[in-house]
């Protein structure tokens, strides 16, 4: 494949969009696997489309790897079941996407599915690992990628190993050093095959949605300040009969605080760690966080925020937003806003719009928003249980070839997409599924861009996924933030500090989350906020900041 052509295509797509099983060892032997690095033995090394009826050969520019690989054999592959397709298929390899992957690469995937992250962590702890796993170690494994590496789970890949067995992925990382820094260990080996966002447009995608039709009826402008948002909620309650004007789950509430959807108005970037001119801050330990909590307490006390936010589930939120019990919520443009608009498409007048992240005065630019790193966390790793890492690496390299990029983002030509004006455009099988599948469900059978995987997500897919203009407008609005200025990057926490970093983060955030509920519900007076800060300090806040600062300094020095 022509690597530069793939890079150019992704850059062009970004510019265009911005203008608007059984556990076993691997199969047949391949290259010598000892050119990689494992923590188990402390060995360190220096750092065209196809359809289901016709296969086109794809050759990499750098080493001559030809797909499909003859006699590639089988390997075991672990991942969580996806609710988007698990009601219709038993396994990933049974999907049209899975079948096409096997056909185009020559591999036989033996799937090892788990139900959720709890089950995945139990699998990881068992020691009986599949050859490869797709998982968000950064968020869901104590200590993240670094700890999984030091625990001997991840087979980390050296430069020599990748040049031979994953040349297209390696070449992409060399062309994009900022992304390379986000997937490598402190010994310069690479953890695995990252899910990479191919443009800034893909980094946003979440925020607050409100009933546009209600705003119109009430003669209100879309709110921008806390005062305007609160007044809107009051009118939703008093004049539209909304029992729960602002409806969120506890996880959603934490998510909007982490994303800074309301914090800019109070002089706080976000609740999560962020950086200002290279200095690390942790939002939930900043004095301005008290003002954010006081505002949420006001909404709660005045009956504008769901009194059961700490226990309500997402299904209830959806039902309440569909039936008029609620008029505002927070979530993803695709899975939340898109679902609501699609479900109520036949309800006369029903409409939603995204609103700007709250600011101190109308016209200000929000400091933050949902803004993912280039590699948002999901990683496909080869495990140290794999007998032939070199061969398995060749399978995952396919996602970084042109043919693999097309398959993972758009699926199968003639089925899930057709070329229109030279661009891959989803067919009605996806956009108007004859079996009544939602857009997300239909996409889930043919591609992985709707979720994540070992490839570069293409911005050109997104505006097709966001089929409604109101979703596109929301994306534009949510993207107009200064988040890149403050975002704490996907640094590598040194192996020596990984366990301490993980334990401190877990303990501090557990305490934080408990106190957030108490402060919002008024169970704890905000007069005790100084005591809260003192407790954070006694629990090791400064040590956590120091670890993060050292990691950031090392990251910036690369």
C-alpha positions as CSV (number, residue, x, y, z in Angstrom):
1,X,0.0,0.0,0.0
2,X,1.1,3.6,-0.5
3,X,1.5,4.9,3.0
4,X,1.8,8.5,1.9
5,X,-1.5,8.2,0.0
6,X,-3.3,7.0,3.1
7,X,-1.8,9.9,5.2
8,X,-2.9,12.3,2.5
9,X,-6.4,10.9,2.3
10,X,-6.9,11.3,6.0
11,X,-5.7,14.8,6.0
12,X,-8.0,15.7,3.1
13,X,-11.0,14.1,4.8
14,X,-10.2,16.2,7.9
15,X,-10.0,19.4,5.9
16,X,-13.3,18.6,4.1
17,X,-15.2,17.8,7.2
18,X,-13.9,20.7,9.2
19,X,-15.4,23.1,6.6
20,X,-18.7,22.2,7.4
21,X,-13.8,-19.4,21.6
22,X,-10.9,-21.7,23.0
23,X,-7.7,-20.4,24.4
24,X,-4.7,-21.6,22.4
25,X,-1.4,-20.5,20.9
26,X,-1.0,-18.7,17.6
27,X,-1.2,-20.7,14.4
28,X,1.7,-21.1,11.9
29,X,5.1,-19.8,12.7
30,X,6.2,-16.5,11.2
31,X,9.2,-14.3,11.9
32,X,11.3,-14.7,15.0
33,X,9.2,-13.4,17.9
34,X,12.2,-12.7,20.1
35,X,12.7,-9.4,18.3
36,X,10.0,-7.9,20.5
37,X,10.2,-7.2,24.2
38,X,8.5,-8.8,27.2
39,X,8.6,-7.8,30.8
40,X,8.3,-11.4,31.8
41,X,11.9,-12.2,30.9
42,X,13.2,-8.6,30.9
43,X,14.5,-9.0,27.3
44,X,14.9,-5.6,25.7
45,X,15.5,-4.9,22.0
46,X,16.4,-1.6,20.5
47,X,13.9,0.5,20.1
48,X,-7.6,-1.9,-2.5
49,X,-10.8,-3.1,-1.6
50,X,-12.4,-6.6,-1.3
51,X,-15.8,-8.0,-1.0
52,X,-17.1,-11.4,0.3
53,X,-17.1,-12.8,-3.2
54,X,-13.8,-11.4,-4.5
55,X,-10.5,-10.7,-2.8
56,X,-7.9,-8.1,-4.0
57,X,-4.3,-8.6,-3.1
58,X,-2.8,-5.7,-1.0
59,X,0.9,-5.3,-0.7
60,X,2.7,-3.0,1.8
61,X,5.3,-0.6,0.4
62,X,7.9,-1.3,3.1
63,X,8.4,-5.0,3.4
64,X,6.4,-6.7,0.7
65,X,3.8,-8.2,3.0
66,X,1.0,-9.5,0.8
67,X,-2.6,-9.9,1.9
68,X,-4.2,-12.3,2.2
69,X,-1.2,-14.1,3.8
70,X,-0.9,-17.7,2.7
71,X,-1.3,-20.2,5.5
72,X,-1.6,-17.5,8.1
73,X,-3.3,-19.9,10.5
74,X,-5.5,-18.9,13.5
75,X,-5.1,-16.9,16.6
76,X,-7.3,-16.3,19.7
77,X,-8.7,-12.8,20.0
78,X,-10.4,-11.4,23.1
79,X,-12.8,-8.5,23.3
80,X,-16.0,-7.5,25.0
81,X,-19.4,-8.3,23.4
82,X,-20.9,-5.3,21.7
83,X,-24.6,-4.6,22.5
84,X,-24.9,-3.1,19.0
85,X,-24.8,-6.6,17.5
86,X,-24.8,-9.2,20.2
87,X,-28.6,-9.7,20.0
88,X,-28.1,-10.9,16.4
89,X,-24.6,-12.5,16.3
90,X,-22.8,-14.7,18.7
91,X,-19.3,-13.6,17.8
92,X,-17.3,-10.9,16.1
93,X,-16.0,-13.3,13.4
94,X,-19.6,-14.0,12.4
95,X,-20.2,-10.4,11.4
96,X,-19.9,-9.4,7.7
97,X,-16.9,-7.3,9.0
98,X,-15.3,-10.3,10.7
99,X,-15.7,-12.5,7.7
100,X,-14.3,-9.9,5.4
101,X,-11.3,-9.4,7.7
102,X,-10.6,-13.1,7.6
103,X,-10.9,-13.2,3.9
104,X,-8.8,-10.2,3.2
105,X,-6.0,-11.1,5.6
106,X,-6.0,-14.9,5.4
107,X,-6.3,-15.3,9.2
108,X,-8.8,-17.3,11.2
109,X,-9.9,-15.4,14.3
110,X,-10.9,-17.6,17.2
111,X,-12.9,-15.2,19.4
112,X,-12.9,-15.1,23.2
113,X,-15.7,-12.8,24.2
114,X,-16.4,-11.4,27.6
115,X,-19.5,-9.5,28.8
116,X,-18.0,-6.3,30.1
117,X,-14.9,-4.7,31.7
118,X,-15.4,-6.6,35.0
119,X,-15.3,-9.9,33.1
120,X,-12.3,-8.7,31.1
121,X,-10.3,-7.9,34.2
122,X,-11.1,-11.3,35.6
123,X,-9.8,-12.8,32.4
124,X,-6.6,-10.8,32.6
125,X,-6.1,-11.8,36.2
126,X,-6.6,-15.5,35.3
127,X,-3.4,-15.8,33.4
128,X,-5.2,-17.8,30.7
129,X,-5.0,-15.2,28.0
130,X,-5.9,-15.2,24.3
131,X,-3.2,-14.2,21.9
132,X,-4.5,-10.7,21.4
133,X,-7.0,-8.4,23.3
134,X,-8.7,-5.2,22.4
135,X,-9.3,-3.2,25.6
136,X,-9.1,0.2,27.2
137,X,-6.3,-0.6,29.6
138,X,-5.7,3.1,30.2
139,X,-9.2,3.5,31.8
140,X,-10.1,0.1,33.0
141,X,-7.0,-1.7,34.1
142,X,-5.4,-0.6,37.4
143,X,-2.2,1.1,36.4
144,X,-3.1,1.4,32.7
145,X,-0.9,0.2,29.8
146,X,2.3,0.6,31.8
147,X,1.1,-1.7,34.6
148,X,-0.3,-4.3,32.2
149,X,3.1,-4.3,30.6
150,X,5.0,-4.6,33.9
151,X,2.5,-7.3,35.0
152,X,3.6,-9.4,32.0
153,X,0.3,-9.2,30.1
154,X,1.3,-7.1,27.2
155,X,3.9,-8.2,24.6
156,X,5.5,-4.8,23.9
157,X,6.9,-4.4,20.4
158,X,10.4,-3.1,19.6
159,X,11.3,-1.0,16.6
160,X,12.9,-4.0,14.8
161,X,9.9,-6.2,15.5
162,X,7.5,-3.5,14.1
163,X,9.6,-2.7,11.0
164,X,9.4,-6.4,10.0
165,X,5.9,-7.4,11.2
166,X,3.9,-4.2,11.4
167,X,5.6,-1.9,8.8
168,X,2.5,0.3,8.0
169,X,1.7,0.9,11.6
170,X,5.3,1.7,12.3
171,X,5.6,4.0,9.4
172,X,2.5,5.9,10.5
173,X,3.9,6.4,14.0
174,X,7.2,7.7,12.5
175,X,5.2,10.2,10.4
176,X,3.2,11.2,13.5
177,X,5.6,11.6,16.4
178,X,2.9,13.1,18.7
179,X,0.9,9.9,18.3
180,X,3.9,7.7,18.7
181,X,4.5,9.2,22.1
182,X,1.0,8.2,23.1
183,X,1.4,4.4,22.4
184,X,4.9,3.7,23.7
185,X,6.4,2.6,27.0
186,X,9.2,4.3,28.8
187,X,11.7,1.9,27.2
188,X,10.5,3.1,23.8
189,X,8.8,-0.2,22.9
190,X,5.2,0.1,21.6
191,X,2.3,-1.3,23.7
192,X,0.0,-2.3,20.9
193,X,-2.1,-1.1,18.0
194,X,-3.9,2.0,18.9
195,X,-7.3,3.3,18.0
196,X,-6.3,6.6,16.4
197,X,-8.5,9.6,15.8
198,X,-7.7,10.9,12.3
199,X,-8.6,14.5,12.8
200,X,-9.6,17.1,15.4
201,X,-13.3,16.8,14.3
202,X,-13.3,13.3,15.8
203,X,-12.1,14.6,19.2
204,X,-15.3,16.3,20.2
205,X,-18.8,14.8,19.9
206,X,-20.4,15.2,23.4
207,X,-22.2,17.9,25.2
208,X,-25.6,19.2,26.4
209,X,-28.7,18.8,24.3
210,X,-32.0,20.6,24.9
211,X,-35.5,20.6,23.4
212,X,-35.3,23.1,20.5
213,X,-39.0,23.1,19.9
214,X,-39.5,24.2,23.6
215,X,-37.0,27.0,23.2
216,X,-38.9,28.2,20.2
217,X,-42.3,28.0,21.9
218,X,-41.0,29.9,24.9
219,X,-39.2,32.5,22.8
220,X,-35.8,31.7,24.4
221,X,-32.4,31.8,22.8
222,X,-30.1,28.8,23.3
223,X,-28.5,29.4,26.8
224,X,-24.7,30.2,27.1
225,X,-24.3,31.2,30.8
226,X,-25.3,29.4,34.0
227,X,-28.0,32.0,34.6
228,X,-29.5,31.5,31.2
229,X,-29.3,27.7,31.5
230,X,-31.0,27.8,34.9
231,X,-33.8,30.1,33.6
232,X,-34.4,27.8,30.6
233,X,-34.8,24.8,33.0
234,X,-37.2,26.8,35.2
235,X,-39.4,27.6,32.1
236,X,-39.2,24.0,31.0
237,X,-40.6,23.0,34.4
238,X,-43.2,25.7,34.8
239,X,-44.4,26.2,31.3
240,X,-43.7,22.9,29.6
241,X,-44.5,20.5,32.4
242,X,-41.1,18.9,32.6
243,X,-41.0,17.1,35.9
244,X,-37.2,16.7,35.5
245,X,-35.9,19.6,33.4
246,X,-32.2,18.4,33.4
247,X,-31.9,14.6,33.3
248,X,-28.6,12.8,33.8
249,X,-27.2,9.7,35.3
250,X,-24.4,9.9,37.9
251,X,-21.9,8.7,35.3
252,X,-23.2,11.4,32.8
253,X,-22.9,14.1,35.5
254,X,-19.3,13.0,36.2
255,X,-18.7,13.0,32.5
256,X,-19.9,16.5,31.9
257,X,-17.7,17.7,34.8
258,X,-14.7,15.9,33.4
259,X,-15.4,17.4,29.9
260,X,-15.9,20.8,31.4
261,X,-19.3,21.3,29.9
262,X,-20.3,23.8,32.6
263,X,-17.0,24.5,34.4
264,X,-15.6,27.3,32.2
265,X,-18.3,29.6,33.5
266,X,-16.8,29.4,37.0
267,X,-13.2,29.8,35.9
268,X,-12.3,26.1,36.0
269,X,-11.0,24.2,33.0
270,X,-12.6,20.9,34.0
271,X,-12.7,18.4,36.8
272,X,-10.1,16.1,35.4
273,X,-6.3,16.7,35.3
274,X,-5.3,19.4,32.8
275,X,-2.2,21.5,32.2
276,X,-1.6,25.3,31.9
277,X,1.6,26.2,30.2
278,X,3.1,22.9,31.1
279,X,2.0,22.9,34.8
280,X,-0.3,20.1,35.9
281,X,-3.6,21.0,37.7
282,X,-6.3,18.6,39.0
283,X,-9.6,20.3,38.6
284,X,-11.5,18.6,41.5
285,X,-8.8,20.0,43.8
286,X,-9.0,23.6,42.6
287,X,-10.9,26.2,44.7
288,X,-13.2,27.0,41.7
289,X,-14.6,23.5,41.9
290,X,-16.6,24.7,45.0
291,X,-18.5,27.2,42.8
292,X,-19.3,24.5,40.3
293,X,-20.7,22.2,43.0
294,X,-22.7,25.1,44.5
295,X,-24.4,25.7,41.1
296,X,-25.3,22.0,40.7
297,X,-26.6,22.1,44.3
298,X,-28.9,25.0,43.3
299,X,-30.3,23.1,40.4
300,X,-30.9,20.1,42.6
301,X,-32.5,22.1,45.4
302,X,-34.8,23.9,43.0
303,X,-36.0,20.7,41.4
304,X,-34.3,21.3,38.1
305,X,-31.8,18.4,38.3
306,X,-33.1,14.9,38.7
307,X,-33.4,14.2,42.4
308,X,-32.4,10.5,41.6
309,X,-29.4,11.4,39.5
310,X,-27.2,9.2,41.7
311,X,-29.2,6.0,40.9
312,X,-31.1,6.6,37.7
313,X,-30.1,4.5,34.6
314,X,-29.6,5.6,31.0
315,X,-32.7,3.8,29.8
316,X,-34.8,6.0,32.1
317,X,-33.0,9.1,30.9
318,X,-33.8,8.2,27.3
319,X,-37.4,7.5,28.1
320,X,-37.8,10.8,29.9
321,X,-36.2,12.8,27.1
322,X,-38.5,11.1,24.5
323,X,-41.7,11.7,26.5
324,X,-41.3,15.2,27.7
325,X,-40.6,14.4,31.3
326,X,-37.2,16.0,30.7
327,X,-36.0,18.7,28.4
328,X,-32.2,18.7,28.7
329,X,-29.5,16.0,29.0
330,X,-25.8,15.5,28.3
331,X,-24.3,12.8,26.1
332,X,-22.8,11.8,22.8
333,X,-24.0,13.2,19.5
334,X,-24.4,9.8,18.0
335,X,-25.6,7.4,20.6
336,X,-27.7,9.8,22.6
337,X,-28.8,12.7,20.4
338,X,-29.0,10.5,17.3
339,X,-31.1,7.9,19.1
340,X,-33.5,10.5,20.5
341,X,-34.0,12.2,17.1
342,X,-34.4,8.9,15.2
343,X,-36.8,7.4,17.8
344,X,-39.0,10.5,17.8
345,X,-38.7,11.3,14.1
346,X,-42.5,10.9,13.6
347,X,-43.4,13.0,16.7
348,X,-44.6,16.3,15.3
349,X,-42.4,19.2,16.3
350,X,-39.9,17.2,18.4
351,X,-36.5,18.6,18.0
352,X,-33.1,18.8,19.8
353,X,-30.1,21.1,19.5
354,X,-26.7,21.1,21.1
355,X,-25.9,24.1,23.2
356,X,-22.6,25.8,23.8
357,X,-20.6,24.7,26.9
358,X,-21.5,27.2,29.6
359,X,-19.4,30.4,29.8
360,X,-19.2,33.3,32.2
361,X,-20.7,35.7,29.6
362,X,-22.4,35.3,26.3
363,X,-19.9,35.2,23.4
364,X,-17.0,33.8,25.4
365,X,-15.2,30.7,24.1
366,X,-15.4,27.7,26.5
367,X,-12.0,26.7,27.9
368,X,-12.8,23.0,27.6
369,X,-15.2,20.3,26.3
370,X,-15.2,16.7,25.3
371,X,-11.8,16.6,23.7
372,X,-10.1,13.2,23.2
373,X,-6.4,12.6,22.8
374,X,-5.3,11.3,19.4
375,X,-5.2,7.8,20.9
376,X,-8.3,8.0,23.3
377,X,-7.3,4.9,25.2
378,X,-8.4,1.8,23.4
379,X,-5.5,-0.5,22.5
380,X,-5.2,-3.8,20.7
381,X,-2.3,-5.7,22.3
382,X,-0.6,-9.0,21.7
383,X,-0.3,-10.8,25.0
384,X,2.6,-12.7,26.4
385,X,0.6,-15.9,26.1
386,X,1.0,-15.7,22.3
387,X,3.4,-18.3,20.9
388,X,3.9,-16.4,17.6
389,X,3.6,-12.6,18.1
390,X,5.2,-11.8,14.7
391,X,2.4,-13.5,12.8
392,X,-0.4,-11.9,14.8
393,X,1.2,-8.5,14.4
394,X,0.9,-8.9,10.6
395,X,-2.9,-9.3,11.1
396,X,-3.3,-6.1,13.0
397,X,-0.9,-4.2,10.7
398,X,-3.7,-4.6,8.1
399,X,-5.7,-1.9,9.8
400,X,-3.1,0.6,8.7
401,X,-3.0,-0.3,5.1
402,X,-5.3,1.4,2.6
403,X,-7.5,-1.7,2.2
404,X,-7.7,-2.1,6.0
405,X,-8.5,1.5,6.5
406,X,-11.4,1.3,4.1
407,X,-12.8,-1.9,5.6
408,X,-12.6,-0.7,9.2
409,X,-14.2,2.7,8.4
410,X,-16.7,1.9,5.6
411,X,-17.1,-1.8,5.3
412,X,-17.6,-3.8,2.1
413,X,-18.1,-2.2,-1.3
414,X,-21.4,-3.1,-2.9
415,X,-22.9,-3.9,0.5
416,X,-22.3,-1.2,3.1
417,X,-20.9,1.5,0.8
418,X,-20.6,2.5,-2.8
419,X,-18.3,5.0,-4.4
420,X,-20.0,8.3,-5.3
421,X,-17.9,10.9,-6.9
422,X,-14.9,8.9,-5.8
423,X,-15.9,8.9,-2.1
424,X,-17.1,5.9,-0.1
425,X,-20.8,6.6,0.8
426,X,-22.9,4.3,2.9
427,X,-25.7,2.5,1.2
428,X,-29.3,2.3,2.3
429,X,-28.5,-1.0,4.0
430,X,-26.8,1.2,6.5
431,X,-28.8,4.5,6.4
432,X,-32.3,3.0,5.9
433,X,-31.9,-0.6,7.0
434,X,-34.6,-2.9,5.6
435,X,-34.6,-4.9,8.8
436,X,-35.3,-1.9,10.9
437,X,-31.8,-1.7,12.4
438,X,-30.7,1.7,13.8
439,X,-27.8,3.3,12.0
440,X,-25.5,2.3,14.8
441,X,-26.7,-1.3,14.7
442,X,-26.3,-1.5,10.9
443,X,-22.8,0.0,11.0
444,X,-21.8,-2.4,13.8
445,X,-22.1,-5.3,11.4
446,X,-19.8,-3.9,8.7
447,X,-17.2,-1.6,10.3
448,X,-15.6,-0.5,13.6
449,X,-15.5,3.3,13.2
450,X,-18.7,3.5,15.2
451,X,-16.7,2.3,18.2
452,X,-12.9,1.6,18.2
453,X,-10.3,-0.8,17.0
454,X,-6.8,-1.2,15.6
455,X,-7.0,1.5,12.8
456,X,-7.2,5.2,12.1
457,X,-10.8,6.5,12.4
458,X,-11.7,8.5,9.3
459,X,-13.5,11.9,9.7
460,X,-15.3,11.2,6.5
461,X,-17.3,8.5,8.2
462,X,-18.5,10.7,11.0
463,X,-20.6,13.2,9.0
464,X,-22.4,10.2,7.5
465,X,-22.9,8.7,10.9
466,X,-24.3,12.1,12.0
467,X,-27.1,11.9,9.4
468,X,-29.2,14.7,10.9
469,X,-28.1,18.3,10.3
470,X,-28.8,19.1,13.9
471,X,-26.1,16.6,14.9
472,X,-23.6,18.2,12.5
473,X,-24.5,21.6,14.0
474,X,-23.9,20.2,17.5
475,X,-20.5,18.8,16.5
476,X,-19.5,22.2,15.1
477,X,-20.6,23.9,18.3
478,X,-18.9,21.4,20.6
479,X,-15.7,21.7,18.7
480,X,-15.4,25.4,19.2
481,X,-13.5,25.2,22.5
482,X,-9.9,25.9,23.7
483,X,-9.5,22.3,24.9
484,X,-6.3,21.7,22.9
485,X,-4.6,24.4,25.0
486,X,-5.4,22.7,28.3
487,X,-5.6,19.0,27.5
488,X,-3.4,16.7,29.6
489,X,-1.9,14.5,26.9
490,X,-1.8,10.7,26.8
491,X,1.6,10.6,28.6
492,X,3.3,7.4,29.6
493,X,3.5,7.0,33.3
494,X,6.9,5.4,34.1
495,X,6.7,1.8,35.0
496,X,8.2,2.5,38.4
497,X,5.4,4.9,39.2
498,X,2.5,3.1,37.5
499,X,1.2,1.3,40.6
500,X,1.4,4.3,42.8
501,X,-0.2,6.5,40.2
502,X,-3.0,4.0,39.8
503,X,-3.7,3.5,43.5
504,X,-3.6,7.3,44.2
505,X,-5.9,8.0,41.3
506,X,-8.4,5.3,42.3
507,X,-8.5,6.4,46.0
508,X,-8.7,10.1,45.4
509,X,-11.4,9.8,42.7
510,X,-13.5,7.4,44.8
511,X,-13.5,10.0,47.6
512,X,-14.1,12.8,45.1
513,X,-17.1,11.0,43.6
514,X,-18.7,10.3,47.0
515,X,-18.3,13.9,48.0
516,X,-19.7,15.2,44.7
517,X,-23.0,13.4,45.4
518,X,-23.1,14.6,49.0
519,X,-22.4,18.3,48.1
520,X,-24.9,18.3,45.2
521,X,-27.7,16.7,47.3
522,X,-26.9,19.0,50.3
523,X,-26.0,16.0,52.5
524,X,-22.7,17.8,53.1
525,X,-22.4,21.6,53.5
526,X,-20.1,23.3,51.1
527,X,-18.8,25.1,54.1
528,X,-16.7,21.9,54.6
529,X,-15.0,22.3,51.1
530,X,-11.7,23.3,52.8
531,X,-11.8,20.1,54.8
532,X,-12.5,18.2,51.6
533,X,-9.3,19.8,50.0
534,X,-7.3,18.9,53.2
535,X,-8.5,15.3,53.0
536,X,-7.4,15.2,49.3
537,X,-3.9,16.4,50.4
538,X,-3.7,13.9,53.2
539,X,-4.6,11.1,50.7
540,X,-1.6,11.9,48.5
541,X,-2.8,14.6,46.0
542,X,0.5,16.3,45.8
543,X,2.3,13.0,45.1
544,X,-0.1,12.3,42.3
545,X,0.4,15.7,40.8
546,X,4.2,15.2,41.0
547,X,4.0,11.9,39.2
548,X,1.8,13.5,36.5
549,X,4.1,16.5,36.3
550,X,7.2,14.4,35.8
551,X,5.4,12.3,33.1
552,X,4.3,15.5,31.4
553,X,7.8,17.0,31.5
554,X,9.2,13.8,30.0
555,X,6.5,13.7,27.3
556,X,7.2,17.4,26.3
557,X,10.9,16.7,26.2
558,X,10.6,14.0,23.6
